[in-house]
Amino acid sequence: MSEVNYEAMSDQELRQHFLLHREDKIAFRAYLDRLADRKREIITTVDAPDFDEKIQAAVLRKVKAAKV
């Protein structure tokens, strides 16, 4: 059996590989590690007075970015 080079795969390729080989726990771990390494934007905090507005604005930004 040949070694799979997860590092050489794009995120989409790694995701697809895992979906086709669900028993490959190393691929799953590699995919989760990539997701965990990404920087996350903090939109708001639960106790922020303008919580709803910030969430709605973030959702609108995502929708507009997806349309481009």
mmJSON file of the N, C-alpha and C atoms, coordinates in Angstrom:
{"data_MODEL":{"atom_site":{
"group_PDB":["ATOM","ATOM","ATOM","ATOM","ATOM","ATOM","ATOM","ATOM","ATOM","ATOM","ATOM","ATOM","ATOM","ATOM","ATOM","ATOM","ATOM","ATOM","ATOM","ATOM","ATOM","ATOM","ATOM","ATOM","ATOM","ATOM","ATOM","ATOM","ATOM","ATOM","ATOM","ATOM","ATOM","ATOM","ATOM","ATOM","ATOM","ATOM","ATOM","ATOM","ATOM","ATOM","ATOM","ATOM","ATOM","ATOM","ATOM","ATOM","ATOM","ATOM","ATOM","ATOM","ATOM","ATOM","ATOM","ATOM","ATOM","ATOM","ATOM","ATOM","ATOM","ATOM","ATOM","ATOM","ATOM","ATOM","ATOM","ATOM","ATOM","ATOM","ATOM","ATOM","ATOM","ATOM","ATOM","ATOM","ATOM","ATOM","ATOM","ATOM","ATOM","ATOM","ATOM","ATOM","ATOM","ATOM","ATOM","ATOM","ATOM","ATOM","ATOM","ATOM","ATOM","ATOM","ATOM","ATOM","ATOM","ATOM","ATOM","ATOM","ATOM","ATOM","ATOM","ATOM","ATOM","ATOM","ATOM","ATOM","ATOM","ATOM","ATOM","ATOM","ATOM","ATOM","ATOM","ATOM","ATOM","ATOM","ATOM","ATOM","ATOM","ATOM","ATOM","ATOM","ATOM","ATOM","ATOM","ATOM","ATOM","ATOM","ATOM","ATOM","ATOM","ATOM","ATOM","ATOM","ATOM","ATOM","ATOM","ATOM","ATOM","ATOM","ATOM","ATOM","ATOM","ATOM","ATOM","ATOM","ATOM","ATOM","ATOM","ATOM","ATOM","ATOM","ATOM","ATOM","ATOM","ATOM","ATOM","ATOM","ATOM","ATOM","ATOM","ATOM","ATOM","ATOM","ATOM","ATOM","ATOM","ATOM","ATOM","ATOM","ATOM","ATOM","ATOM","ATOM","ATOM","ATOM","ATOM","ATOM","ATOM","ATOM","ATOM","ATOM","ATOM","ATOM","ATOM","ATOM","ATOM","ATOM","ATOM","ATOM","ATOM","ATOM","ATOM","ATOM","ATOM","ATOM","ATOM","ATOM","ATOM","ATOM","ATOM","ATOM"],
"id":[1,2,3,4,5,6,7,8,9,10,11,12,13,14,15,16,17,18,19,20,21,22,23,24,25,26,27,28,29,30,31,32,33,34,35,36,37,38,39,40,41,42,43,44,45,46,47,48,49,50,51,52,53,54,55,56,57,58,59,60,61,62,63,64,65,66,67,68,69,70,71,72,73,74,75,76,77,78,79,80,81,82,83,84,85,86,87,88,89,90,91,92,93,94,95,96,97,98,99,100,101,102,103,104,105,106,107,108,109,110,111,112,113,114,115,116,117,118,119,120,121,122,123,124,125,126,127,128,129,130,131,132,133,134,135,136,137,138,139,140,141,142,143,144,145,146,147,148,149,150,151,152,153,154,155,156,157,158,159,160,161,162,163,164,165,166,167,168,169,170,171,172,173,174,175,176,177,178,179,180,181,182,183,184,185,186,187,188,189,190,191,192,193,194,195,196,197,198,199,200,201,202,203,204],
"type_symbol":["N","C","C","N","C","C","N","C","C","N","C","C","N","C","C","N","C","C","N","C","C","N","C","C","N","C","C","N","C","C","N","C","C","N","C","C","N","C","C","N","C","C","N","C","C","N","C","C","N","C","C","N","C","C","N","C","C","N","C","C","N","C","C","N","C","C","N","C","C","N","C","C","N","C","C","N","C","C","N","C","C","N","C","C","N","C","C","N","C","C","N","C","C","N","C","C","N","C","C","N","C","C","N","C","C","N","C","C","N","C","C","N","C","C","N","C","C","N","C","C","N","C","C","N","C","C","N","C","C","N","C","C","N","C","C","N","C","C","N","C","C","N","C","C","N","C","C","N","C","C","N","C","C","N","C","C","N","C","C","N","C","C","N","C","C","N","C","C","N","C","C","N","C","C","N","C","C","N","C","C","N","C","C","N","C","C","N","C","C","N","C","C","N","C","C","N","C","C","N","C","C","N","C","C"],
"label_atom_id":["N","CA","C","N","CA","C","N","CA","C","N","CA","C","N","CA","C","N","CA","C","N","CA","C","N","CA","C","N","CA","C","N","CA","C","N","CA","C","N","CA","C","N","CA","C","N","CA","C","N","CA","C","N","CA","C","N","CA","C","N","CA","C","N","CA","C","N","CA","C","N","CA","C","N","CA","C","N","CA","C","N","CA","C","N","CA","C","N","CA","C","N","CA","C","N","CA","C","N","CA","C","N","CA","C","N","CA","C","N","CA","C","N","CA","C","N","CA","C","N","CA","C","N","CA","C","N","CA","C","N","CA","C","N","CA","C","N","CA","C","N","CA","C","N","CA","C","N","CA","C","N","CA","C","N","CA","C","N","CA","C","N","CA","C","N","CA","C","N","CA","C","N","CA","C","N","CA","C","N","CA","C","N","CA","C","N","CA","C","N","CA","C","N","CA","C","N","CA","C","N","CA","C","N","CA","C","N","CA","C","N","CA","C","N","CA","C","N","CA","C","N","CA","C","N","CA","C","N","CA","C","N","CA","C","N","CA","C"],
"label_alt_id":[null,null,null,null,null,null,null,null,null,null,null,null,null,null,null,null,null,null,null,null,null,null,null,null,null,null,null,null,null,null,null,null,null,null,null,null,null,null,null,null,null,null,null,null,null,null,null,null,null,null,null,null,null,null,null,null,null,null,null,null,null,null,null,null,null,null,null,null,null,null,null,null,null,null,null,null,null,null,null,null,null,null,null,null,null,null,null,null,null,null,null,null,null,null,null,null,null,null,null,null,null,null,null,null,null,null,null,null,null,null,null,null,null,null,null,null,null,null,null,null,null,null,null,null,null,null,null,null,null,null,null,null,null,null,null,null,null,null,null,null,null,null,null,null,null,null,null,null,null,null,null,null,null,null,null,null,null,null,null,null,null,null,null,null,null,null,null,null,null,null,null,null,null,null,null,null,null,null,null,null,null,null,null,null,null,null,null,null,null,null,null,null,null,null,null,null,null,null,null,null,null,null,null,null],
"label_comp_id":["MET","MET","MET","SER","SER","SER","GLU","GLU","GLU","VAL","VAL","VAL","ASN","ASN","ASN","TYR","TYR","TYR","GLU","GLU","GLU","ALA","ALA","ALA","MET","MET","MET","SER","SER","SER","ASP","ASP","ASP","GLN","GLN","GLN","GLU","GLU","GLU","LEU","LEU","LEU","ARG","ARG","ARG","GLN","GLN","GLN","HIS","HIS","HIS","PHE","PHE","PHE","LEU","LEU","LEU","LEU","LEU","LEU","HIS","HIS","HIS","ARG","ARG","ARG","GLU","GLU","GLU","ASP","ASP","ASP","LYS","LYS","LYS","ILE","ILE","ILE","ALA","ALA","ALA","PHE","PHE","PHE","ARG","ARG","ARG","ALA","ALA","ALA","TYR","TYR","TYR","LEU","LEU","LEU","ASP","ASP","ASP","ARG","ARG","ARG","LEU","LEU","LEU","ALA","ALA","ALA","ASP","ASP","ASP","ARG","ARG","ARG","LYS","LYS","LYS","ARG","ARG","ARG","GLU","GLU","GLU","ILE","ILE","ILE","ILE","ILE","ILE","THR","THR","THR","THR","THR","THR","VAL","VAL","VAL","ASP","ASP","ASP","ALA","ALA","ALA","PRO","PRO","PRO","ASP","ASP","ASP","PHE","PHE","PHE","ASP","ASP","ASP","GLU","GLU","GLU","LYS","LYS","LYS","ILE","ILE","ILE","GLN","GLN","GLN","ALA","ALA","ALA","ALA","ALA","ALA","VAL","VAL","VAL","LEU","LEU","LEU","ARG","ARG","ARG","LYS","LYS","LYS","VAL","VAL","VAL","LYS","LYS","LYS","ALA","ALA","ALA","ALA","ALA","ALA","LYS","LYS","LYS","VAL","VAL","VAL"],
"label_asym_id":["A","A","A","A","A","A","A","A","A","A","A","A","A","A","A","A","A","A","A","A","A","A","A","A","A","A","A","A","A","A","A","A","A","A","A","A","A","A","A","A","A","A","A","A","A","A","A","A","A","A","A","A","A","A","A","A","A","A","A","A","A","A","A","A","A","A","A","A","A","A","A","A","A","A","A","A","A","A","A","A","A","A","A","A","A","A","A","A","A","A","A","A","A","A","A","A","A","A","A","A","A","A","A","A","A","A","A","A","A","A","A","A","A","A","A","A","A","A","A","A","A","A","A","A","A","A","A","A","A","A","A","A","A","A","A","A","A","A","A","A","A","A","A","A","A","A","A","A","A","A","A","A","A","A","A","A","A","A","A","A","A","A","A","A","A","A","A","A","A","A","A","A","A","A","A","A","A","A","A","A","A","A","A","A","A","A","A","A","A","A","A","A","A","A","A","A","A","A","A","A","A","A","A","A"],
"label_entity_id":["1","1","1","1","1","1","1","1","1","1","1","1","1","1","1","1","1","1","1","1","1","1","1","1","1","1","1","1","1","1","1","1","1","1","1","1","1","1","1","1","1","1","1","1","1","1","1","1","1","1","1","1","1","1","1","1","1","1","1","1","1","1","1","1","1","1","1","1","1","1","1","1","1","1","1","1","1","1","1","1","1","1","1","1","1","1","1","1","1","1","1","1","1","1","1","1","1","1","1","1","1","1","1","1","1","1","1","1","1","1","1","1","1","1","1","1","1","1","1","1","1","1","1","1","1","1","1","1","1","1","1","1","1","1","1","1","1","1","1","1","1","1","1","1","1","1","1","1","1","1","1","1","1","1","1","1","1","1","1","1","1","1","1","1","1","1","1","1","1","1","1","1","1","1","1","1","1","1","1","1","1","1","1","1","1","1","1","1","1","1","1","1","1","1","1","1","1","1","1","1","1","1","1","1"],
"label_seq_id":[1,1,1,2,2,2,3,3,3,4,4,4,5,5,5,6,6,6,7,7,7,8,8,8,9,9,9,10,10,10,11,11,11,12,12,12,13,13,13,14,14,14,15,15,15,16,16,16,17,17,17,18,18,18,19,19,19,20,20,20,21,21,21,22,22,22,23,23,23,24,24,24,25,25,25,26,26,26,27,27,27,28,28,28,29,29,29,30,30,30,31,31,31,32,32,32,33,33,33,34,34,34,35,35,35,36,36,36,37,37,37,38,38,38,39,39,39,40,40,40,41,41,41,42,42,42,43,43,43,44,44,44,45,45,45,46,46,46,47,47,47,48,48,48,49,49,49,50,50,50,51,51,51,52,52,52,53,53,53,54,54,54,55,55,55,56,56,56,57,57,57,58,58,58,59,59,59,60,60,60,61,61,61,62,62,62,63,63,63,64,64,64,65,65,65,66,66,66,67,67,67,68,68,68],
"pdbx_PDB_ins_code":[null,null,null,null,null,null,null,null,null,null,null,null,null,null,null,null,null,null,null,null,null,null,null,null,null,null,null,null,null,null,null,null,null,null,null,null,null,null,null,null,null,null,null,null,null,null,null,null,null,null,null,null,null,null,null,null,null,null,null,null,null,null,null,null,null,null,null,null,null,null,null,null,null,null,null,null,null,null,null,null,null,null,null,null,null,null,null,null,null,null,null,null,null,null,null,null,null,null,null,null,null,null,null,null,null,null,null,null,null,null,null,null,null,null,null,null,null,null,null,null,null,null,null,null,null,null,null,null,null,null,null,null,null,null,null,null,null,null,null,null,null,null,null,null,null,null,null,null,null,null,null,null,null,null,null,null,null,null,null,null,null,null,null,null,null,null,null,null,null,null,null,null,null,null,null,null,null,null,null,null,null,null,null,null,null,null,null,null,null,null,null,null,null,null,null,null,null,null,null,null,null,null,null,null],
"Cartn_x":[0.848,0.0,0.887,0.557,1.378,1.01,1.988,1.765,1.016,0.091,-0.673,-0.034,0.233,0.844,-0.259,-0.729,-1.813,-1.371,-0.112,0.404,0.328,0.474,0.464,-0.95,-1.947,-3.338,-3.879,-4.748,-5.471,-6.51,-7.1,-8.143,-9.278,-9.685,-10.78,-10.388,-9.162,-8.714,-8.665,-8.161,-8.084,-9.484,-10.39,-11.772,-12.388,-12.202,-12.751,-12.137,-10.83,-10.153,-10.777,-10.987,-11.573,-12.998,-13.771,-15.147,-15.2,-14.211,-14.15,-13.498,-12.711,-11.989,-12.224,-13.45,-13.83,-13.101,-12.525,-11.754,-10.359,-9.96,-8.627,-8.624,-8.352,-8.369,-7.255,-6.148,-5.043,-5.464,-6.195,-6.695,-7.673,-8.529,-9.488,-8.765,-7.763,-6.982,-6.253,-5.689,-4.983,-5.946,-7.157,-8.155,-8.57,-8.815,-9.186,-8.055,-6.817,-5.675,-5.601,-5.865,-5.859,-6.921,-8.104,-9.177,-8.83,-8.223,-7.875,-6.772,-5.918,-4.801,-5.223,-6.416,-6.874,-7.225,-6.93,-7.293,-8.802,-9.402,-10.846,-11.125,-12.091,-12.504,-13.508,-13.284,-14.242,-15.189,-16.424,-17.416,-17.949,-18.269,-18.861,-18.753,-19.239,-19.326,-20.798,-21.102,-22.494,-23.126,-22.346,-22.908,-22.832,-22.446,-22.369,-23.771,-23.955,-25.29,-25.792,-24.873,-25.273,-24.997,-25.154,-24.89,-25.624,-26.937,-27.748,-27.289,-27.014,-26.58,-25.253,-24.333,-23.028,-23.154,-23.996,-24.209,-24.847,-25.85,-26.512,-25.553,-24.713,-23.734,-22.736,-22.305,-21.357,-21.985,-23.239,-23.939,-24.082,-24.424,-24.551,-23.221,-22.121,-20.795,-20.506,-20.834,-20.6,-21.448,-22.692,-23.593,-23.085,-22.698,-22.18,-20.883,-20.003,-18.747,-19.001,-20.015,-20.331,-20.902,-21.512,-22.104,-21.063,-19.902,-18.86,-18.204],
"Cartn_y":[-1.19,0.0,1.245,2.214,3.414,4.419,5.225,6.286,7.436,8.013,9.155,10.414,11.377,12.63,13.668,13.76,14.676,16.121,16.399,17.768,18.316,17.444,17.882,18.124,17.653,17.796,19.178,19.685,20.908,20.549,21.551,21.286,20.473,20.857,20.159,18.72,18.504,17.145,16.276,16.849,16.101,15.76,16.709,16.465,15.358,15.436,14.43,13.063,13.026,11.763,11.122,11.925,11.364,10.876,11.63,11.214,9.888,9.664,8.401,7.265,7.611,6.622,6.925,6.763,7.143,6.361,5.248,4.48,5.068,6.005,6.617,7.694,7.261,8.169,9.212,8.879,9.833,10.991,10.692,11.744,12.653,12.052,12.829,13.747,13.226,14.015,15.155,14.867,15.892,17.014,16.639,17.644,18.491,17.853,18.596,19.506,19.039,19.87,21.12,20.968,22.143,23.151,22.648,23.549,24.25,23.54,24.112,25.164,25.027,25.956,27.291,27.355,28.583,29.652,30.875,32.008,32.219,32.449,32.675,34.121,34.695,36.062,36.022,36.835,36.961,38.087,37.726,38.677,39.531,38.892,39.597,38.718,39.225,38.425,38.308,37.309,37.045,38.21,38.891,39.978,41.348,41.4,42.678,43.244,44.534,45.125,45.084,45.059,45.025,43.651,42.61,41.232,40.886,41.096,40.732,41.457,42.74,43.515,43.002,42.681,42.177,40.822,39.961,38.646,38.804,39.645,39.869,40.449,41.377,41.965,40.914,40.042,38.985,38.008,37.673,36.769,37.419,38.682,39.388,39.433,39.662,39.658,38.296,37.223,35.87,35.625,36.037,35.834,36.602,37.852,38.665,38.086,37.597,37.004,35.721,34.965,33.722,33.984,35.148,35.485,35.928,36.316,36.843,35.765],
"Cartn_z":[0.0,0.0,0.0,-0.82,-0.925,0.153,0.536,1.521,0.861,1.583,1.09,1.66,0.798,1.229,1.451,2.692,3.018,2.89,3.153,3.075,1.651,0.67,-0.721,-1.241,-0.507,-0.941,-0.568,-1.418,-1.072,-0.011,0.599,1.588,0.968,-0.218,-0.893,-1.226,-1.69,-1.997,-0.743,0.354,1.599,2.107,2.028,2.443,1.598,0.294,-0.617,-0.348,-0.098,0.208,1.443,2.49,3.703,3.461,2.694,2.43,1.663,0.831,0.079,0.876,1.891,2.703,4.178,4.616,5.974,7.056,6.706,7.685,7.902,7.069,7.153,8.244,9.461,10.613,10.542,9.899,9.766,8.854,7.809,6.913,7.655,8.443,9.221,10.199,10.88,11.837,11.118,9.944,9.168,8.766,8.381,7.997,9.199,10.325,11.535,11.995,11.878,12.257,11.393,10.105,9.221,9.638,9.936,10.355,11.658,12.577,13.879,13.757,12.759,12.581,11.974,11.439,10.788,11.804,11.439,12.287,12.203,13.333,13.389,13.755,13.077,13.373,14.521,15.527,16.622,16.249,16.03,15.554,16.695,17.802,18.94,20.175,21.285,22.504,22.888,23.656,24.021,24.767,25.573,26.371,25.698,24.445,23.734,23.519,23.739,23.585,22.138,21.169,19.762,19.136,19.925,19.495,18.197,18.176,17.007,15.738,15.856,14.69,14.137,15.039,14.596,13.91,14.442,13.827,12.455,12.362,11.077,10.048,10.457,9.541,9.072,9.962,9.589,8.604,8.819,7.903,6.532,6.494,5.211,4.461,5.192,4.552,3.926,4.626,4.102,2.865,2.892,1.755,0.544,0.756,-0.36,-0.909,-0.034,-0.486,-1.285,-0.921,-1.625,-3.018,-3.213,-4.514,-5.52,-5.066,-5.958,-6.743],
"occupancy":[1.0,1.0,1.0,1.0,1.0,1.0,1.0,1.0,1.0,1.0,1.0,1.0,1.0,1.0,1.0,1.0,1.0,1.0,1.0,1.0,1.0,1.0,1.0,1.0,1.0,1.0,1.0,1.0,1.0,1.0,1.0,1.0,1.0,1.0,1.0,1.0,1.0,1.0,1.0,1.0,1.0,1.0,1.0,1.0,1.0,1.0,1.0,1.0,1.0,1.0,1.0,1.0,1.0,1.0,1.0,1.0,1.0,1.0,1.0,1.0,1.0,1.0,1.0,1.0,1.0,1.0,1.0,1.0,1.0,1.0,1.0,1.0,1.0,1.0,1.0,1.0,1.0,1.0,1.0,1.0,1.0,1.0,1.0,1.0,1.0,1.0,1.0,1.0,1.0,1.0,1.0,1.0,1.0,1.0,1.0,1.0,1.0,1.0,1.0,1.0,1.0,1.0,1.0,1.0,1.0,1.0,1.0,1.0,1.0,1.0,1.0,1.0,1.0,1.0,1.0,1.0,1.0,1.0,1.0,1.0,1.0,1.0,1.0,1.0,1.0,1.0,1.0,1.0,1.0,1.0,1.0,1.0,1.0,1.0,1.0,1.0,1.0,1.0,1.0,1.0,1.0,1.0,1.0,1.0,1.0,1.0,1.0,1.0,1.0,1.0,1.0,1.0,1.0,1.0,1.0,1.0,1.0,1.0,1.0,1.0,1.0,1.0,1.0,1.0,1.0,1.0,1.0,1.0,1.0,1.0,1.0,1.0,1.0,1.0,1.0,1.0,1.0,1.0,1.0,1.0,1.0,1.0,1.0,1.0,1.0,1.0,1.0,1.0,1.0,1.0,1.0,1.0,1.0,1.0,1.0,1.0,1.0,1.0,1.0,1.0,1.0,1.0,1.0,1.0],
"B_iso_or_equiv":[0.0,0.0,0.0,0.0,0.0,0.0,0.0,0.0,0.0,0.0,0.0,0.0,0.0,0.0,0.0,0.0,0.0,0.0,0.0,0.0,0.0,0.0,0.0,0.0,0.0,0.0,0.0,0.0,0.0,0.0,0.0,0.0,0.0,0.0,0.0,0.0,0.0,0.0,0.0,0.0,0.0,0.0,0.0,0.0,0.0,0.0,0.0,0.0,0.0,0.0,0.0,0.0,0.0,0.0,0.0,0.0,0.0,0.0,0.0,0.0,0.0,0.0,0.0,0.0,0.0,0.0,0.0,0.0,0.0,0.0,0.0,0.0,0.0,0.0,0.0,0.0,0.0,0.0,0.0,0.0,0.0,0.0,0.0,0.0,0.0,0.0,0.0,0.0,0.0,0.0,0.0,0.0,0.0,0.0,0.0,0.0,0.0,0.0,0.0,0.0,0.0,0.0,0.0,0.0,0.0,0.0,0.0,0.0,0.0,0.0,0.0,0.0,0.0,0.0,0.0,0.0,0.0,0.0,0.0,0.0,0.0,0.0,0.0,0.0,0.0,0.0,0.0,0.0,0.0,0.0,0.0,0.0,0.0,0.0,0.0,0.0,0.0,0.0,0.0,0.0,0.0,0.0,0.0,0.0,0.0,0.0,0.0,0.0,0.0,0.0,0.0,0.0,0.0,0.0,0.0,0.0,0.0,0.0,0.0,0.0,0.0,0.0,0.0,0.0,0.0,0.0,0.0,0.0,0.0,0.0,0.0,0.0,0.0,0.0,0.0,0.0,0.0,0.0,0.0,0.0,0.0,0.0,0.0,0.0,0.0,0.0,0.0,0.0,0.0,0.0,0.0,0.0,0.0,0.0,0.0,0.0,0.0,0.0,0.0,0.0,0.0,0.0,0.0,0.0],
"pdbx_formal_charge":[null,null,null,null,null,null,null,null,null,null,null,null,null,null,null,null,null,null,null,null,null,null,null,null,null,null,null,null,null,null,null,null,null,null,null,null,null,null,null,null,null,null,null,null,null,null,null,null,null,null,null,null,null,null,null,null,null,null,null,null,null,null,null,null,null,null,null,null,null,null,null,null,null,null,null,null,null,null,null,null,null,null,null,null,null,null,null,null,null,null,null,null,null,null,null,null,null,null,null,null,null,null,null,null,null,null,null,null,null,null,null,null,null,null,null,null,null,null,null,null,null,null,null,null,null,null,null,null,null,null,null,null,null,null,null,null,null,null,null,null,null,null,null,null,null,null,null,null,null,null,null,null,null,null,null,null,null,null,null,null,null,null,null,null,null,null,null,null,null,null,null,null,null,null,null,null,null,null,null,null,null,null,null,null,null,null,null,null,null,null,null,null,null,null,null,null,null,null,null,null,null,null,null,null],
"auth_seq_id":[1,1,1,2,2,2,3,3,3,4,4,4,5,5,5,6,6,6,7,7,7,8,8,8,9,9,9,10,10,10,11,11,11,12,12,12,13,13,13,14,14,14,15,15,15,16,16,16,17,17,17,18,18,18,19,19,19,20,20,20,21,21,21,22,22,22,23,23,23,24,24,24,25,25,25,26,26,26,27,27,27,28,28,28,29,29,29,30,30,30,31,31,31,32,32,32,33,33,33,34,34,34,35,35,35,36,36,36,37,37,37,38,38,38,39,39,39,40,40,40,41,41,41,42,42,42,43,43,43,44,44,44,45,45,45,46,46,46,47,47,47,48,48,48,49,49,49,50,50,50,51,51,51,52,52,52,53,53,53,54,54,54,55,55,55,56,56,56,57,57,57,58,58,58,59,59,59,60,60,60,61,61,61,62,62,62,63,63,63,64,64,64,65,65,65,66,66,66,67,67,67,68,68,68],
"auth_comp_id":["MET","MET","MET","SER","SER","SER","GLU","GLU","GLU","VAL","VAL","VAL","ASN","ASN","ASN","TYR","TYR","TYR","GLU","GLU","GLU","ALA","ALA","ALA","MET","MET","MET","SER","SER","SER","ASP","ASP","ASP","GLN","GLN","GLN","GLU","GLU","GLU","LEU","LEU","LEU","ARG","ARG","ARG","GLN","GLN","GLN","HIS","HIS","HIS","PHE","PHE","PHE","LEU","LEU","LEU","LEU","LEU","LEU","HIS","HIS","HIS","ARG","ARG","ARG","GLU","GLU","GLU","ASP","ASP","ASP","LYS","LYS","LYS","ILE","ILE","ILE","ALA","ALA","ALA","PHE","PHE","PHE","ARG","ARG","ARG","ALA","ALA","ALA","TYR","TYR","TYR","LEU","LEU","LEU","ASP","ASP","ASP","ARG","ARG","ARG","LEU","LEU","LEU","ALA","ALA","ALA","ASP","ASP","ASP","ARG","ARG","ARG","LYS","LYS","LYS","ARG","ARG","ARG","GLU","GLU","GLU","ILE","ILE","ILE","ILE","ILE","ILE","THR","THR","THR","THR","THR","THR","VAL","VAL","VAL","ASP","ASP","ASP","ALA","ALA","ALA","PRO","PRO","PRO","ASP","ASP","ASP","PHE","PHE","PHE","ASP","ASP","ASP","GLU","GLU","GLU","LYS","LYS","LYS","ILE","ILE","ILE","GLN","GLN","GLN","ALA","ALA","ALA","ALA","ALA","ALA","VAL","VAL","VAL","LEU","LEU","LEU","ARG","ARG","ARG","LYS","LYS","LYS","VAL","VAL","VAL","LYS","LYS","LYS","ALA","ALA","ALA","ALA","ALA","ALA","LYS","LYS","LYS","VAL","VAL","VAL"],
"auth_asym_id":["A","A","A","A","A","A","A","A","A","A","A","A","A","A","A","A","A","A","A","A","A","A","A","A","A","A","A","A","A","A","A","A","A","A","A","A","A","A","A","A","A","A","A","A","A","A","A","A","A","A","A","A","A","A","A","A","A","A","A","A","A","A","A","A","A","A","A","A","A","A","A","A","A","A","A","A","A","A","A","A","A","A","A","A","A","A","A","A","A","A","A","A","A","A","A","A","A","A","A","A","A","A","A","A","A","A","A","A","A","A","A","A","A","A","A","A","A","A","A","A","A","A","A","A","A","A","A","A","A","A","A","A","A","A","A","A","A","A","A","A","A","A","A","A","A","A","A","A","A","A","A","A","A","A","A","A","A","A","A","A","A","A","A","A","A","A","A","A","A","A","A","A","A","A","A","A","A","A","A","A","A","A","A","A","A","A","A","A","A","A","A","A","A","A","A","A","A","A","A","A","A","A","A","A"],
"auth_atom_id":["N","CA","C","N","CA","C","N","CA","C","N","CA","C","N","CA","C","N","CA","C","N","CA","C","N","CA","C","N","CA","C","N","CA","C","N","CA","C","N","CA","C","N","CA","C","N","CA","C","N","CA","C","N","CA","C","N","CA","C","N","CA","C","N","CA","C","N","CA","C","N","CA","C","N","CA","C","N","CA","C","N","CA","C","N","CA","C","N","CA","C","N","CA","C","N","CA","C","N","CA","C","N","CA","C","N","CA","C","N","CA","C","N","CA","C","N","CA","C","N","CA","C","N","CA","C","N","CA","C","N","CA","C","N","CA","C","N","CA","C","N","CA","C","N","CA","C","N","CA","C","N","CA","C","N","CA","C","N","CA","C","N","CA","C","N","CA","C","N","CA","C","N","CA","C","N","CA","C","N","CA","C","N","CA","C","N","CA","C","N","CA","C","N","CA","C","N","CA","C","N","CA","C","N","CA","C","N","CA","C","N","CA","C","N","CA","C","N","CA","C","N","CA","C","N","CA","C","N","CA","C","N","CA","C","N","CA","C"],
"pdbx_PDB_model_num":[1,1,1,1,1,1,1,1,1,1,1,1,1,1,1,1,1,1,1,1,1,1,1,1,1,1,1,1,1,1,1,1,1,1,1,1,1,1,1,1,1,1,1,1,1,1,1,1,1,1,1,1,1,1,1,1,1,1,1,1,1,1,1,1,1,1,1,1,1,1,1,1,1,1,1,1,1,1,1,1,1,1,1,1,1,1,1,1,1,1,1,1,1,1,1,1,1,1,1,1,1,1,1,1,1,1,1,1,1,1,1,1,1,1,1,1,1,1,1,1,1,1,1,1,1,1,1,1,1,1,1,1,1,1,1,1,1,1,1,1,1,1,1,1,1,1,1,1,1,1,1,1,1,1,1,1,1,1,1,1,1,1,1,1,1,1,1,1,1,1,1,1,1,1,1,1,1,1,1,1,1,1,1,1,1,1,1,1,1,1,1,1,1,1,1,1,1,1,1,1,1,1,1,1]
}}}
